[in-house]
Amino acid sequence: MNVVAGTDVEGPVPEFAAVTDGRGRFSYPLPPGTYEVTATCDSGSGSTTATLRAGSVTALDLVVE
């Protein structure tokens, strides 16, 4: 399992953390906005920016190095 954290880059939403399942998947309901998402595990970390829209699901691919 890995830890995924995010920060809202447009407003005052606090940081969040979620633990992934064995395949690296997680879900976390957030309001629309743009977020910096970082995944960290024993072998390294990776990050990306995600823009979330109301009423949709966003899939992210993170490379952890």
PDBQT receptor file of N, H, CA, C and O in Angstrom, charges set to zero:
ATOM      1  N   MET A   1       0.835  -1.177   0.000  1.00  0.00    +0.000 N 
ATOM      2  CA  MET A   1       0.000   0.000   0.000  1.00  0.00    +0.000 C 
ATOM      3  C   MET A   1       0.881   1.241   0.000  1.00  0.00    +0.000 C 
ATOM      4  O   MET A   1       1.979   1.249   0.557  1.00  0.00    +0.000 OA
ATOM      5  N   ASN A   2       0.379   2.269  -0.628  1.00  0.00    +0.000 N 
ATOM      6  H   ASN A   2      -0.512   2.263  -1.080  1.00  0.00    +0.000 HD
ATOM      7  CA  ASN A   2       1.103   3.520  -0.752  1.00  0.00    +0.000 C 
ATOM      8  C   ASN A   2       0.249   4.649  -0.206  1.00  0.00    +0.000 C 
ATOM      9  O   ASN A   2      -0.965   4.507  -0.062  1.00  0.00    +0.000 OA
ATOM     10  N   VAL A   3       0.876   5.756   0.091  1.00  0.00    +0.000 N 
ATOM     11  H   VAL A   3       1.863   5.872  -0.026  1.00  0.00    +0.000 HD
ATOM     12  CA  VAL A   3       0.159   6.936   0.555  1.00  0.00    +0.000 C 
ATOM     13  C   VAL A   3       0.118   7.949  -0.576  1.00  0.00    +0.000 C 
ATOM     14  O   VAL A   3       1.135   8.233  -1.208  1.00  0.00    +0.000 OA
ATOM     15  N   VAL A   4      -1.066   8.490  -0.823  1.00  0.00    +0.000 N 
ATOM     16  H   VAL A   4      -1.893   8.259  -0.309  1.00  0.00    +0.000 HD
ATOM     17  CA  VAL A   4      -1.245   9.517  -1.834  1.00  0.00    +0.000 C 
ATOM     18  C   VAL A   4      -1.720  10.770  -1.118  1.00  0.00    +0.000 C 
ATOM     19  O   VAL A   4      -2.654  10.706  -0.318  1.00  0.00    +0.000 OA
ATOM     20  N   ALA A   5      -1.094  11.904  -1.392  1.00  0.00    +0.000 N 
ATOM     21  H   ALA A   5      -0.336  11.955  -2.042  1.00  0.00    +0.000 HD
ATOM     22  CA  ALA A   5      -1.467  13.159  -0.743  1.00  0.00    +0.000 C 
ATOM     23  C   ALA A   5      -1.731  14.202  -1.811  1.00  0.00    +0.000 C 
ATOM     24  O   ALA A   5      -1.187  14.129  -2.913  1.00  0.00    +0.000 OA
ATOM     25  N   GLY A   6      -2.568  15.169  -1.480  1.00  0.00    +0.000 N 
ATOM     26  H   GLY A   6      -3.010  15.228  -0.585  1.00  0.00    +0.000 HD
ATOM     27  CA  GLY A   6      -2.864  16.221  -2.444  1.00  0.00    +0.000 C 
ATOM     28  C   GLY A   6      -3.066  17.552  -1.768  1.00  0.00    +0.000 C 
ATOM     29  O   GLY A   6      -3.424  17.617  -0.592  1.00  0.00    +0.000 OA
ATOM     30  N   THR A   7      -2.838  18.605  -2.508  1.00  0.00    +0.000 N 
ATOM     31  H   THR A   7      -2.547  18.553  -3.463  1.00  0.00    +0.000 HD
ATOM     32  CA  THR A   7      -3.030  19.966  -2.027  1.00  0.00    +0.000 C 
ATOM     33  C   THR A   7      -3.777  20.751  -3.088  1.00  0.00    +0.000 C 
ATOM     34  O   THR A   7      -3.418  20.699  -4.264  1.00  0.00    +0.000 OA
ATOM     35  N   ASP A   8      -4.811  21.478  -2.688  1.00  0.00    +0.000 N 
ATOM     36  H   ASP A   8      -5.102  21.520  -1.732  1.00  0.00    +0.000 HD
ATOM     37  CA  ASP A   8      -5.557  22.332  -3.612  1.00  0.00    +0.000 C 
ATOM     38  C   ASP A   8      -4.672  23.512  -3.976  1.00  0.00    +0.000 C 
ATOM     39  O   ASP A   8      -4.249  24.260  -3.096  1.00  0.00    +0.000 OA
ATOM     40  N   VAL A   9      -4.389  23.688  -5.254  1.00  0.00    +0.000 N 
ATOM     41  H   VAL A   9      -4.733  23.080  -5.970  1.00  0.00    +0.000 HD
ATOM     42  CA  VAL A   9      -3.505  24.783  -5.659  1.00  0.00    +0.000 C 
ATOM     43  C   VAL A   9      -4.266  26.072  -5.920  1.00  0.00    +0.000 C 
ATOM     44  O   VAL A   9      -3.652  27.100  -6.208  1.00  0.00    +0.000 OA
ATOM     45  N   GLU A  10      -5.613  26.038  -5.824  1.00  0.00    +0.000 N 
ATOM     46  H   GLU A  10      -6.112  25.204  -5.590  1.00  0.00    +0.000 HD
ATOM     47  CA  GLU A  10      -6.402  27.239  -6.097  1.00  0.00    +0.000 C 
ATOM     48  C   GLU A  10      -7.116  27.800  -4.885  1.00  0.00    +0.000 C 
ATOM     49  O   GLU A  10      -7.665  28.898  -4.973  1.00  0.00    +0.000 OA
ATOM     50  N   GLY A  11      -7.137  27.120  -3.782  1.00  0.00    +0.000 N 
ATOM     51  H   GLY A  11      -6.691  26.228  -3.711  1.00  0.00    +0.000 HD
ATOM     52  CA  GLY A  11      -7.939  27.618  -2.672  1.00  0.00    +0.000 C 
ATOM     53  C   GLY A  11      -7.591  26.984  -1.345  1.00  0.00    +0.000 C 
ATOM     54  O   GLY A  11      -6.594  26.274  -1.220  1.00  0.00    +0.000 OA
ATOM     55  N   PRO A  12      -8.434  27.251  -0.346  1.00  0.00    +0.000 N 
ATOM     56  CA  PRO A  12      -8.120  26.856   1.032  1.00  0.00    +0.000 C 
ATOM     57  C   PRO A  12      -8.562  25.446   1.422  1.00  0.00    +0.000 C 
ATOM     58  O   PRO A  12      -8.924  25.231   2.579  1.00  0.00    +0.000 OA
ATOM     59  N   VAL A  13      -8.547  24.477   0.502  1.00  0.00    +0.000 N 
ATOM     60  H   VAL A  13      -8.254  24.652  -0.438  1.00  0.00    +0.000 HD
ATOM     61  CA  VAL A  13      -8.878  23.107   0.874  1.00  0.00    +0.000 C 
ATOM     62  C   VAL A  13      -7.646  22.495   1.536  1.00  0.00    +0.000 C 
ATOM     63  O   VAL A  13      -6.551  22.575   0.978  1.00  0.00    +0.000 OA
ATOM     64  N   PRO A  14      -7.798  21.893   2.700  1.00  0.00    +0.000 N 
ATOM     65  CA  PRO A  14      -6.628  21.337   3.393  1.00  0.00    +0.000 C 
ATOM     66  C   PRO A  14      -6.057  20.136   2.650  1.00  0.00    +0.000 C 
ATOM     67  O   PRO A  14      -6.728  19.530   1.815  1.00  0.00    +0.000 OA
ATOM     68  N   GLU A  15      -4.825  19.807   2.960  1.00  0.00    +0.000 N 
ATOM     69  H   GLU A  15      -4.280  20.300   3.638  1.00  0.00    +0.000 HD
ATOM     70  CA  GLU A  15      -4.210  18.620   2.389  1.00  0.00    +0.000 C 
ATOM     71  C   GLU A  15      -5.014  17.398   2.784  1.00  0.00    +0.000 C 
ATOM     72  O   GLU A  15      -5.706  17.401   3.802  1.00  0.00    +0.000 OA
ATOM     73  N   PHE A  16      -4.922  16.354   1.974  1.00  0.00    +0.000 N 
ATOM     74  H   PHE A  16      -4.360  16.351   1.147  1.00  0.00    +0.000 HD
ATOM     75  CA  PHE A  16      -5.577  15.095   2.299  1.00  0.00    +0.000 C 
ATOM     76  C   PHE A  16      -4.589  13.966   2.097  1.00  0.00    +0.000 C 
ATOM     77  O   PHE A  16      -3.572  14.131   1.423  1.00  0.00    +0.000 OA
ATOM     78  N   ALA A  17      -4.885  12.839   2.673  1.00  0.00    +0.000 N 
ATOM     79  H   ALA A  17      -5.711  12.704   3.221  1.00  0.00    +0.000 HD
ATOM     80  CA  ALA A  17      -4.077  11.644   2.467  1.00  0.00    +0.000 C 
ATOM     81  C   ALA A  17      -5.013  10.461   2.303  1.00  0.00    +0.000 C 
ATOM     82  O   ALA A  17      -6.052  10.388   2.960  1.00  0.00    +0.000 OA
ATOM     83  N   ALA A  18      -4.649   9.544   1.436  1.00  0.00    +0.000 N 
ATOM     84  H   ALA A  18      -3.805   9.603   0.903  1.00  0.00    +0.000 HD
ATOM     85  CA  ALA A  18      -5.417   8.324   1.216  1.00  0.00    +0.000 C 
ATOM     86  C   ALA A  18      -4.425   7.180   1.066  1.00  0.00    +0.000 C 
ATOM     87  O   ALA A  18      -3.313   7.375   0.574  1.00  0.00    +0.000 OA
ATOM     88  N   VAL A  19      -4.822   6.006   1.483  1.00  0.00    +0.000 N 
ATOM     89  H   VAL A  19      -5.726   5.848   1.882  1.00  0.00    +0.000 HD
ATOM     90  CA  VAL A  19      -3.986   4.818   1.334  1.00  0.00    +0.000 C 
ATOM     91  C   VAL A  19      -4.527   4.009   0.163  1.00  0.00    +0.000 C 
ATOM     92  O   VAL A  19      -5.733   3.780   0.063  1.00  0.00    +0.000 OA
ATOM     93  N   THR A  20      -3.635   3.579  -0.722  1.00  0.00    +0.000 N 
ATOM     94  H   THR A  20      -2.656   3.765  -0.641  1.00  0.00    +0.000 HD
ATOM     95  CA  THR A  20      -4.057   2.819  -1.896  1.00  0.00    +0.000 C 
ATOM     96  C   THR A  20      -4.301   1.356  -1.548  1.00  0.00    +0.000 C 
ATOM     97  O   THR A  20      -3.890   0.868  -0.496  1.00  0.00    +0.000 OA
ATOM     98  N   ASP A  21      -4.990   0.667  -2.472  1.00  0.00    +0.000 N 
ATOM     99  H   ASP A  21      -5.324   1.065  -3.327  1.00  0.00    +0.000 HD
ATOM    100  CA  ASP A  21      -5.123  -0.779  -2.331  1.00  0.00    +0.000 C 
ATOM    101  C   ASP A  21      -3.877  -1.435  -2.923  1.00  0.00    +0.000 C 
ATOM    102  O   ASP A  21      -2.936  -0.735  -3.299  1.00  0.00    +0.000 OA
ATOM    103  N   GLY A  22      -3.854  -2.744  -3.010  1.00  0.00    +0.000 N 
ATOM    104  H   GLY A  22      -4.618  -3.313  -2.704  1.00  0.00    +0.000 HD
ATOM    105  CA  GLY A  22      -2.691  -3.473  -3.508  1.00  0.00    +0.000 C 
ATOM    106  C   GLY A  22      -2.334  -3.181  -4.948  1.00  0.00    +0.000 C 
ATOM    107  O   GLY A  22      -1.208  -3.444  -5.372  1.00  0.00    +0.000 OA
ATOM    108  N   ARG A  23      -3.291  -2.630  -5.724  1.00  0.00    +0.000 N 
ATOM    109  H   ARG A  23      -4.205  -2.417  -5.379  1.00  0.00    +0.000 HD
ATOM    110  CA  ARG A  23      -3.034  -2.292  -7.125  1.00  0.00    +0.000 C 
ATOM    111  C   ARG A  23      -2.733  -0.815  -7.316  1.00  0.00    +0.000 C 
ATOM    112  O   ARG A  23      -2.583  -0.353  -8.447  1.00  0.00    +0.000 OA
ATOM    113  N   GLY A  24      -2.642  -0.064  -6.212  1.00  0.00    +0.000 N 
ATOM    114  H   GLY A  24      -2.763  -0.439  -5.293  1.00  0.00    +0.000 HD
ATOM    115  CA  GLY A  24      -2.325   1.360  -6.299  1.00  0.00    +0.000 C 
ATOM    116  C   GLY A  24      -3.517   2.258  -6.509  1.00  0.00    +0.000 C 
ATOM    117  O   GLY A  24      -3.347   3.442  -6.799  1.00  0.00    +0.000 OA
ATOM    118  N   ARG A  25      -4.731   1.726  -6.371  1.00  0.00    +0.000 N 
ATOM    119  H   ARG A  25      -4.868   0.764  -6.135  1.00  0.00    +0.000 HD
ATOM    120  CA  ARG A  25      -5.940   2.517  -6.597  1.00  0.00    +0.000 C 
ATOM    121  C   ARG A  25      -6.426   3.137  -5.291  1.00  0.00    +0.000 C 
ATOM    122  O   ARG A  25      -6.269   2.567  -4.211  1.00  0.00    +0.000 OA
ATOM    123  N   PHE A  26      -7.018   4.315  -5.421  1.00  0.00    +0.000 N 
ATOM    124  H   PHE A  26      -7.146   4.778  -6.298  1.00  0.00    +0.000 HD
ATOM    125  CA  PHE A  26      -7.629   4.980  -4.285  1.00  0.00    +0.000 C 
ATOM    126  C   PHE A  26      -8.742   5.872  -4.791  1.00  0.00    +0.000 C 
ATOM    127  O   PHE A  26      -8.796   6.200  -5.976  1.00  0.00    +0.000 OA
ATOM    128  N   SER A  27      -9.625   6.264  -3.896  1.00  0.00    +0.000 N 
ATOM    129  H   SER A  27      -9.581   5.997  -2.934  1.00  0.00    +0.000 HD
ATOM    130  CA  SER A  27     -10.626   7.265  -4.242  1.00  0.00    +0.000 C 
ATOM    131  C   SER A  27     -10.773   8.205  -3.060  1.00  0.00    +0.000 C 
ATOM    132  O   SER A  27     -10.623   7.815  -1.902  1.00  0.00    +0.000 OA
ATOM    133  N   TYR A  28     -11.071   9.451  -3.386  1.00  0.00    +0.000 N 
ATOM    134  H   TYR A  28     -11.193   9.767  -4.327  1.00  0.00    +0.000 HD
ATOM    135  CA  TYR A  28     -11.212  10.460  -2.351  1.00  0.00    +0.000 C 
ATOM    136  C   TYR A  28     -12.083  11.570  -2.913  1.00  0.00    +0.000 C 
ATOM    137  O   TYR A  28     -11.675  12.240  -3.863  1.00  0.00    +0.000 OA
ATOM    138  N   PRO A  29     -13.274  11.787  -2.355  1.00  0.00    +0.000 N 
ATOM    139  CA  PRO A  29     -14.142  12.832  -2.899  1.00  0.00    +0.000 C 
ATOM    140  C   PRO A  29     -13.610  14.231  -2.581  1.00  0.00    +0.000 C 
ATOM    141  O   PRO A  29     -13.310  14.547  -1.429  1.00  0.00    +0.000 OA
ATOM    142  N   LEU A  30     -13.498  15.051  -3.607  1.00  0.00    +0.000 N 
ATOM    143  H   LEU A  30     -13.742  14.795  -4.542  1.00  0.00    +0.000 HD
ATOM    144  CA  LEU A  30     -12.998  16.417  -3.454  1.00  0.00    +0.000 C 
ATOM    145  C   LEU A  30     -13.863  17.366  -4.276  1.00  0.00    +0.000 C 
ATOM    146  O   LEU A  30     -14.450  16.957  -5.277  1.00  0.00    +0.000 OA
ATOM    147  N   PRO A  31     -13.947  18.614  -3.868  1.00  0.00    +0.000 N 
ATOM    148  CA  PRO A  31     -14.679  19.587  -4.679  1.00  0.00    +0.000 C 
ATOM    149  C   PRO A  31     -13.902  19.891  -5.965  1.00  0.00    +0.000 C 
ATOM    150  O   PRO A  31     -12.696  19.654  -6.031  1.00  0.00    +0.000 OA
ATOM    151  N   PRO A  32     -14.589  20.412  -6.984  1.00  0.00    +0.000 N 
ATOM    152  CA  PRO A  32     -13.899  20.774  -8.222  1.00  0.00    +0.000 C 
ATOM    153  C   PRO A  32     -12.734  21.722  -7.941  1.00  0.00    +0.000 C 
ATOM    154  O   PRO A  32     -12.791  22.540  -7.023  1.00  0.00    +0.000 OA
ATOM    155  N   GLY A  33     -11.697  21.602  -8.731  1.00  0.00    +0.000 N 
ATOM    156  H   GLY A  33     -11.650  20.937  -9.477  1.00  0.00    +0.000 HD
ATOM    157  CA  GLY A  33     -10.525  22.462  -8.576  1.00  0.00    +0.000 C 
ATOM    158  C   GLY A  33      -9.303  21.798  -9.158  1.00  0.00    +0.000 C 
ATOM    159  O   GLY A  33      -9.392  20.717  -9.739  1.00  0.00    +0.000 OA
ATOM    160  N   THR A  34      -8.166  22.437  -9.006  1.00  0.00    +0.000 N 
ATOM    161  H   THR A  34      -8.094  23.316  -8.534  1.00  0.00    +0.000 HD
ATOM    162  CA  THR A  34      -6.894  21.910  -9.470  1.00  0.00    +0.000 C 
ATOM    163  C   THR A  34      -6.064  21.520  -8.259  1.00  0.00    +0.000 C 
ATOM    164  O   THR A  34      -5.911  22.295  -7.315  1.00  0.00    +0.000 OA
ATOM    165  N   TYR A  35      -5.531  20.310  -8.303  1.00  0.00    +0.000 N 
ATOM    166  H   TYR A  35      -5.654  19.681  -9.069  1.00  0.00    +0.000 HD
ATOM    167  CA  TYR A  35      -4.800  19.747  -7.165  1.00  0.00    +0.000 C 
ATOM    168  C   TYR A  35      -3.442  19.228  -7.600  1.00  0.00    +0.000 C 
ATOM    169  O   TYR A  35      -3.298  18.709  -8.707  1.00  0.00    +0.000 OA
ATOM    170  N   GLU A  36      -2.454  19.363  -6.744  1.00  0.00    +0.000 N 
ATOM    171  H   GLU A  36      -2.571  19.785  -5.844  1.00  0.00    +0.000 HD
ATOM    172  CA  GLU A  36      -1.155  18.716  -6.906  1.00  0.00    +0.000 C 
ATOM    173  C   GLU A  36      -1.266  17.405  -6.148  1.00  0.00    +0.000 C 
ATOM    174  O   GLU A  36      -1.537  17.405  -4.947  1.00  0.00    +0.000 OA
ATOM    175  N   VAL A  37      -1.059  16.284  -6.836  1.00  0.00    +0.000 N 
ATOM    176  H   VAL A  37      -0.839  16.284  -7.811  1.00  0.00    +0.000 HD
ATOM    177  CA  VAL A  37      -1.200  14.964  -6.233  1.00  0.00    +0.000 C 
ATOM    178  C   VAL A  37       0.171  14.309  -6.193  1.00  0.00    +0.000 C 
ATOM    179  O   VAL A  37       0.865  14.247  -7.208  1.00  0.00    +0.000 OA
ATOM    180  N   THR A  38       0.561  13.818  -5.019  1.00  0.00    +0.000 N 
ATOM    181  H   THR A  38      -0.002  13.867  -4.194  1.00  0.00    +0.000 HD
ATOM    182  CA  THR A  38       1.855  13.178  -4.832  1.00  0.00    +0.000 C 
ATOM    183  C   THR A  38       1.657  11.787  -4.254  1.00  0.00    +0.000 C 
ATOM    184  O   THR A  38       0.923  11.615  -3.281  1.00  0.00    +0.000 OA
ATOM    185  N   ALA A  39       2.310  10.792  -4.849  1.00  0.00    +0.000 N 
ATOM    186  H   ALA A  39       2.907  10.932  -5.639  1.00  0.00    +0.000 HD
ATOM    187  CA  ALA A  39       2.283   9.423  -4.334  1.00  0.00    +0.000 C 
ATOM    188  C   ALA A  39       3.670   9.098  -3.787  1.00  0.00    +0.000 C 
ATOM    189  O   ALA A  39       4.683   9.408  -4.415  1.00  0.00    +0.000 OA
ATOM    190  N   THR A  40       3.706   8.473  -2.616  1.00  0.00    +0.000 N 
ATOM    191  H   THR A  40       2.883   8.222  -2.106  1.00  0.00    +0.000 HD
ATOM    192  CA  THR A  40       4.968   8.124  -1.970  1.00  0.00    +0.000 C 
ATOM    193  C   THR A  40       4.926   6.670  -1.526  1.00  0.00    +0.000 C 
ATOM    194  O   THR A  40       3.926   6.217  -0.969  1.00  0.00    +0.000 OA
ATOM    195  N   CYS A  41       5.998   5.945  -1.769  1.00  0.00    +0.000 N 
ATOM    196  H   CYS A  41       6.810   6.313  -2.221  1.00  0.00    +0.000 HD
ATOM    197  CA  CYS A  41       6.125   4.574  -1.284  1.00  0.00    +0.000 C 
ATOM    198  C   CYS A  41       7.593   4.327  -0.955  1.00  0.00    +0.000 C 
ATOM    199  O   CYS A  41       8.420   5.231  -1.073  1.00  0.00    +0.000 OA
ATOM    200  N   ASP A  42       7.915   3.112  -0.546  1.00  0.00    +0.000 N 
ATOM    201  H   ASP A  42       7.243   2.377  -0.450  1.00  0.00    +0.000 HD
ATOM    202  CA  ASP A  42       9.293   2.804  -0.150  1.00  0.00    +0.000 C 
ATOM    203  C   ASP A  42      10.303   3.025  -1.279  1.00  0.00    +0.000 C 
ATOM    204  O   ASP A  42      11.461   3.349  -1.019  1.00  0.00    +0.000 OA
ATOM    205  N   SER A  43       9.867   2.852  -2.533  1.00  0.00    +0.000 N 
ATOM    206  H   SER A  43       8.925   2.589  -2.745  1.00  0.00    +0.000 HD
ATOM    207  CA  SER A  43      10.812   2.965  -3.647  1.00  0.00    +0.000 C 
ATOM    208  C   SER A  43      10.939   4.377  -4.216  1.00  0.00    +0.000 C 
ATOM    209  O   SER A  43      11.750   4.599  -5.115  1.00  0.00    +0.000 OA
ATOM    210  N   GLY A  44      10.164   5.327  -3.719  1.00  0.00    +0.000 N 
ATOM    211  H   GLY A  44       9.505   5.146  -2.989  1.00  0.00    +0.000 HD
ATOM    212  CA  GLY A  44      10.285   6.694  -4.217  1.00  0.00    +0.000 C 
ATOM    213  C   GLY A  44       8.979   7.446  -4.174  1.00  0.00    +0.000 C 
ATOM    214  O   GLY A  44       8.087   7.125  -3.388  1.00  0.00    +0.000 OA
ATOM    215  N   SER A  45       8.869   8.460  -5.031  1.00  0.00    +0.000 N 
ATOM    216  H   SER A  45       9.593   8.721  -5.669  1.00  0.00    +0.000 HD
ATOM    217  CA  SER A  45       7.645   9.259  -5.089  1.00  0.00    +0.000 C 
ATOM    218  C   SER A  45       7.448   9.805  -6.500  1.00  0.00    +0.000 C 
ATOM    219  O   SER A  45       8.364   9.799  -7.323  1.00  0.00    +0.000 OA
ATOM    220  N   GLY A  46       6.240  10.272  -6.755  1.00  0.00    +0.000 N 
ATOM    221  H   GLY A  46       5.496  10.276  -6.087  1.00  0.00    +0.000 HD
ATOM    222  CA  GLY A  46       5.912  10.892  -8.037  1.00  0.00    +0.000 C 
ATOM    223  C   GLY A  46       4.773  11.864  -7.817  1.00  0.00    +0.000 C 
ATOM    224  O   GLY A  46       4.029  11.728  -6.846  1.00  0.00    +0.000 OA
ATOM    225  N   SER A  47       4.619  12.838  -8.693  1.00  0.00    +0.000 N 
ATOM    226  H   SER A  47       5.224  12.948  -9.482  1.00  0.00    +0.000 HD
ATOM    227  CA  SER A  47       3.536  13.793  -8.525  1.00  0.00    +0.000 C 
ATOM    228  C   SER A  47       3.018  14.248  -9.886  1.00  0.00    +0.000 C 
ATOM    229  O   SER A  47       3.695  14.126 -10.907  1.00  0.00    +0.000 OA
ATOM    230  N   THR A  48       1.804  14.771  -9.865  1.00  0.00    +0.000 N 
ATOM    231  H   THR A  48       1.254  14.869  -9.036  1.00  0.00    +0.000 HD
ATOM    232  CA  THR A  48       1.164  15.304 -11.050  1.00  0.00    +0.000 C 
ATOM    233  C   THR A  48       0.117  16.318 -10.604  1.00  0.00    +0.000 C 
ATOM    234  O   THR A  48      -0.252  16.363  -9.431  1.00  0.00    +0.000 OA
ATOM    235  N   THR A  49      -0.354  17.120 -11.533  1.00  0.00    +0.000 N 
ATOM    236  H   THR A  49      -0.055  17.083 -12.486  1.00  0.00    +0.000 HD
ATOM    237  CA  THR A  49      -1.431  18.063 -11.260  1.00  0.00    +0.000 C 
ATOM    238  C   THR A  49      -2.705  17.516 -11.895  1.00  0.00    +0.000 C 
ATOM    239  O   THR A  49      -2.682  17.037 -13.029  1.00  0.00    +0.000 OA
ATOM    240  N   ALA A  50      -3.816  17.588 -11.165  1.00  0.00    +0.000 N 
ATOM    241  H   ALA A  50      -3.835  17.978 -10.244  1.00  0.00    +0.000 HD
ATOM    242  CA  ALA A  50      -5.094  17.107 -11.668  1.00  0.00    +0.000 C 
ATOM    243  C   ALA A  50      -6.139  18.210 -11.544  1.00  0.00    +0.000 C 
ATOM    244  O   ALA A  50      -6.216  18.887 -10.518  1.00  0.00    +0.000 OA
ATOM    245  N   THR A  51      -6.942  18.388 -12.590  1.00  0.00    +0.000 N 
ATOM    246  H   THR A  51      -6.880  17.838 -13.423  1.00  0.00    +0.000 HD
ATOM    247  CA  THR A  51      -8.059  19.323 -12.554  1.00  0.00    +0.000 C 
ATOM    248  C   THR A  51      -9.339  18.506 -12.450  1.00  0.00    +0.000 C 
ATOM    249  O   THR A  51      -9.644  17.710 -13.339  1.00  0.00    +0.000 OA
ATOM    250  N   LEU A  52     -10.089  18.701 -11.366  1.00  0.00    +0.000 N 
ATOM    251  H   LEU A  52      -9.840  19.347 -10.644  1.00  0.00    +0.000 HD
ATOM    252  CA  LEU A  52     -11.319  17.959 -11.120  1.00  0.00    +0.000 C 
ATOM    253  C   LEU A  52     -12.514  18.812 -11.504  1.00  0.00    +0.000 C 
ATOM    254  O   LEU A  52     -12.566  20.003 -11.196  1.00  0.00    +0.000 OA
ATOM    255  N   ARG A  53     -13.478  18.191 -12.180  1.00  0.00    +0.000 N 
ATOM    256  H   ARG A  53     -13.436  17.224 -12.429  1.00  0.00    +0.000 HD
ATOM    257  CA  ARG A  53     -14.700  18.868 -12.593  1.00  0.00    +0.000 C 
ATOM    258  C   ARG A  53     -15.880  18.266 -11.849  1.00  0.00    +0.000 C 
ATOM    259  O   ARG A  53     -15.850  17.087 -11.495  1.00  0.00    +0.000 OA
ATOM    260  N   ALA A  54     -16.904  19.046 -11.610  1.00  0.00    +0.000 N 
ATOM    261  H   ALA A  54     -16.928  20.004 -11.897  1.00  0.00    +0.000 HD
ATOM    262  CA  ALA A  54     -18.096  18.595 -10.898  1.00  0.00    +0.000 C 
ATOM    263  C   ALA A  54     -18.750  17.433 -11.637  1.00  0.00    +0.000 C 
ATOM    264  O   ALA A  54     -18.891  17.460 -12.859  1.00  0.00    +0.000 OA
ATOM    265  N   GLY A  55     -19.148  16.410 -10.879  1.00  0.00    +0.000 N 
ATOM    266  H   GLY A  55     -19.033  16.388  -9.886  1.00  0.00    +0.000 HD
ATOM    267  CA  GLY A  55     -19.893  15.296 -11.441  1.00  0.00    +0.000 C 
ATOM    268  C   GLY A  55     -19.090  14.333 -12.283  1.00  0.00    +0.000 C 
ATOM    269  O   GLY A  55     -19.670  13.544 -13.029  1.00  0.00    +0.000 OA
ATOM    270  N   SER A  56     -17.768  14.372 -12.187  1.00  0.00    +0.000 N 
ATOM    271  H   SER A  56     -17.297  15.013 -11.581  1.00  0.00    +0.000 HD
ATOM    272  CA  SER A  56     -16.958  13.470 -12.998  1.00  0.00    +0.000 C 
ATOM    273  C   SER A  56     -15.949  12.715 -12.142  1.00  0.00    +0.000 C 
ATOM    274  O   SER A  56     -15.677  13.087 -11.000  1.00  0.00    +0.000 OA
ATOM    275  N   VAL A  57     -15.405  11.657 -12.711  1.00  0.00    +0.000 N 
ATOM    276  H   VAL A  57     -15.626  11.355 -13.639  1.00  0.00    +0.000 HD
ATOM    277  CA  VAL A  57     -14.343  10.876 -12.080  1.00  0.00    +0.000 C 
ATOM    278  C   VAL A  57     -13.081  11.142 -12.863  1.00  0.00    +0.000 C 
ATOM    279  O   VAL A  57     -13.106  11.132 -14.094  1.00  0.00    +0.000 OA
ATOM    280  N   THR A  58     -11.976  11.380 -12.180  1.00  0.00    +0.000 N 
ATOM    281  H   THR A  58     -11.955  11.388 -11.180  1.00  0.00    +0.000 HD
ATOM    282  CA  THR A  58     -10.700  11.663 -12.823  1.00  0.00    +0.000 C 
ATOM    283  C   THR A  58      -9.730  10.534 -12.517  1.00  0.00    +0.000 C 
ATOM    284  O   THR A  58      -9.509  10.205 -11.351  1.00  0.00    +0.000 OA
ATOM    285  N   ALA A  59      -9.151   9.939 -13.546  1.00  0.00    +0.000 N 
ATOM    286  H   ALA A  59      -9.330  10.206 -14.493  1.00  0.00    +0.000 HD
ATOM    287  CA  ALA A  59      -8.133   8.908 -13.375  1.00  0.00    +0.000 C 
ATOM    288  C   ALA A  59      -6.761   9.543 -13.544  1.00  0.00    +0.000 C 
ATOM    289  O   ALA A  59      -6.561  10.372 -14.432  1.00  0.00    +0.000 OA
ATOM    290  N   LEU A  60      -5.825   9.159 -12.701  1.00  0.00    +0.000 N 
ATOM    291  H   LEU A  60      -5.987   8.486 -11.979  1.00  0.00    +0.000 HD
ATOM    292  CA  LEU A  60      -4.463   9.696 -12.762  1.00  0.00    +0.000 C 
ATOM    293  C   LEU A  60      -3.476   8.561 -12.948  1.00  0.00    +0.000 C 
ATOM    294  O   LEU A  60      -3.655   7.482 -12.382  1.00  0.00    +0.000 OA
ATOM    295  N   ASP A  61      -2.450   8.791 -13.726  1.00  0.00    +0.000 N 
ATOM    296  H   ASP A  61      -2.305   9.667 -14.186  1.00  0.00    +0.000 HD
ATOM    297  CA  ASP A  61      -1.331   7.872 -13.837  1.00  0.00    +0.000 C 
ATOM    298  C   ASP A  61      -0.121   8.560 -13.232  1.00  0.00    +0.000 C 
ATOM    299  O   ASP A  61       0.324   9.595 -13.728  1.00  0.00    +0.000 OA
ATOM    300  N   LEU A  62       0.408   7.991 -12.168  1.00  0.00    +0.000 N 
ATOM    301  H   LEU A  62       0.047   7.150 -11.765  1.00  0.00    +0.000 HD
ATOM    302  CA  LEU A  62       1.592   8.555 -11.513  1.00  0.00    +0.000 C 
ATOM    303  C   LEU A  62       2.748   7.588 -11.675  1.00  0.00    +0.000 C 
ATOM    304  O   LEU A  62       2.597   6.388 -11.445  1.00  0.00    +0.000 OA
ATOM    305  N   VAL A  63       3.900   8.106 -12.069  1.00  0.00    +0.000 N 
ATOM    306  H   VAL A  63       4.023   9.080 -12.256  1.00  0.00    +0.000 HD
ATOM    307  CA  VAL A  63       5.107   7.302 -12.147  1.00  0.00    +0.000 C 
ATOM    308  C   VAL A  63       5.889   7.557 -10.862  1.00  0.00    +0.000 C 
ATOM    309  O   VAL A  63       6.228   8.698 -10.548  1.00  0.00    +0.000 OA
ATOM    310  N   VAL A  64       6.169   6.492 -10.126  1.00  0.00    +0.000 N 
ATOM    311  H   VAL A  64       5.894   5.565 -10.381  1.00  0.00    +0.000 HD
ATOM    312  CA  VAL A  64       6.919   6.609  -8.874  1.00  0.00    +0.000 C 
ATOM    313  C   VAL A  64       8.330   6.147  -9.137  1.00  0.00    +0.000 C 
ATOM    314  O   VAL A  64       8.560   5.006  -9.538  1.00  0.00    +0.000 OA
ATOM    315  N   GLU A  65       9.281   7.047  -8.907  1.00  0.00    +0.000 N 
ATOM    316  H   GLU A  65       9.093   7.974  -8.581  1.00  0.00    +0.000 HD
ATOM    317  CA  GLU A  65      10.699   6.726  -9.146  1.00  0.00    +0.000 C 
ATOM    318  C   GLU A  65      11.501   6.967  -7.901  1.00  0.00    +0.000 C 
ATOM    319  O   GLU A  65      12.714   6.756  -7.898  1.00  0.00    +0.000 OA
TER     320      GLU A  65
